[in-house]
Amino acid sequence: MTNNSWYSEKITLPEFPRGFHLVTEYIINALPMLESMEVGLLHLWLKHTSASLTINENADPTVRSDMEAFFNYSVKENLPFFRHTYEGSDDMPAHLKSSLLGCQVSIPVEKGRLQLGTWQGIMLGEHRDIGGQRTIIATLQGLATSPI
């Protein structure tokens, strides 16, 4: 028997330093109901305007440091036309980086597993020097082998 199921979970990530960080395991560990999902979709929504979510390389950490270097090069701090600087010189650049990358991803689920590619992982882009804990709303929907 299968059940059309919807589930929502608030996931609080620990504070990360500025940069790109793999958070795939945090997400999976916070969603034990994934195991009962035969087929579905996981939507992740980051509730912040100075961080981002993206899916990219999960094996070589130089990808994450290169991404940080690229975005810092592309969106510089202390540009003379920035007016939104109340929270520091990293504030407006963080908002721009968040808008460029986005704050949401959707991932197919099949037989209890996220259908990420072999070298794919979910990344949090922390664009502030001190960003604090970050909150993700995870919405899982699909057909479950038992009610979740």
Solvent accessible surface area in square Angstrom, and as a share of the most:
residue,aa,sasa,rsa
1,M,195,0.87
2,T,77,0.45
3,N,29,0.15
4,N,115,0.59
5,S,12,0.08
6,W,167,0.58
7,Y,63,0.24
8,S,72,0.46
9,E,52,0.23
10,K,132,0.56
11,I,9,0.04
12,T,70,0.41
13,L,1,0.00
14,P,52,0.33
15,E,98,0.44
16,F,29,0.12
17,P,91,0.57
18,R,59,0.21
19,G,6,0.06
20,F,10,0.04
21,H,34,0.15
22,L,56,0.28
23,V,0,0.00
24,T,19,0.11
25,E,108,0.48
26,Y,92,0.35
27,I,0,0.00
28,I,63,0.32
29,N,114,0.58
30,A,33,0.25
31,L,2,0.01
32,P,92,0.58
33,M,25,0.11
34,L,6,0.03
35,E,148,0.66
36,S,21,0.14
37,M,1,0.01
38,E,60,0.27
39,V,77,0.44
40,G,16,0.15
41,L,66,0.33
42,L,0,0.00
43,H,56,0.25
44,L,0,0.00
45,W,105,0.37
46,L,1,0.01
47,K,113,0.48
48,H,51,0.23
49,T,96,0.56
50,S,11,0.07
51,A,0,0.00
52,S,0,0.00
53,L,1,0.01
54,T,22,0.13
55,I,48,0.24
56,N,58,0.30
57,E,43,0.19
58,N,49,0.25
59,A,54,0.42
60,D,63,0.33
61,P,81,0.51
62,T,76,0.44
63,V,41,0.23
64,R,45,0.16
65,S,66,0.42
66,D,91,0.47
67,M,28,0.12
68,E,28,0.12
69,A,62,0.48
70,F,121,0.50
71,F,22,0.09
72,N,53,0.27
73,Y,163,0.62
74,S,58,0.37
75,V,15,0.08
76,K,93,0.39
77,E,49,0.22
78,N,118,0.61
79,L,54,0.27
80,P,127,0.80
81,F,142,0.59
82,F,30,0.13
83,R,211,0.77
84,H,64,0.29
85,T,66,0.39
86,Y,189,0.72
87,E,114,0.51
88,G,30,0.29
89,S,45,0.29
90,D,9,0.04
91,D,1,0.01
92,M,47,0.21
93,P,2,0.01
94,A,0,0.00
95,H,45,0.20
96,L,62,0.31
97,K,1,0.01
98,S,9,0.06
99,S,94,0.60
100,L,121,0.60
101,L,46,0.23
102,G,24,0.23
103,C,29,0.17
104,Q,91,0.40
105,V,20,0.12
106,S,59,0.38
107,I,2,0.01
108,P,74,0.47
109,V,2,0.01
110,E,81,0.36
111,K,142,0.60
112,G,13,0.12
113,R,173,0.63
114,L,20,0.10
115,Q,83,0.37
116,L,39,0.20
117,G,35,0.34
118,T,107,0.62
119,W,158,0.55
120,Q,79,0.35
121,G,1,0.01
122,I,0,0.00
123,M,0,0.00
124,L,0,0.00
125,G,0,0.00
126,E,0,0.00
127,H,2,0.01
128,R,29,0.10
129,D,83,0.43
130,I,143,0.72
131,G,20,0.19
132,G,20,0.19
133,Q,117,0.52
134,R,11,0.04
135,T,23,0.13
136,I,0,0.00
137,I,47,0.24
138,A,0,0.00
139,T,36,0.21
140,L,1,0.00
141,Q,56,0.25
142,G,12,0.12
143,L,76,0.38
144,A,0,0.00
145,T,74,0.43
146,S,51,0.33
147,P,105,0.66
148,I,64,0.32
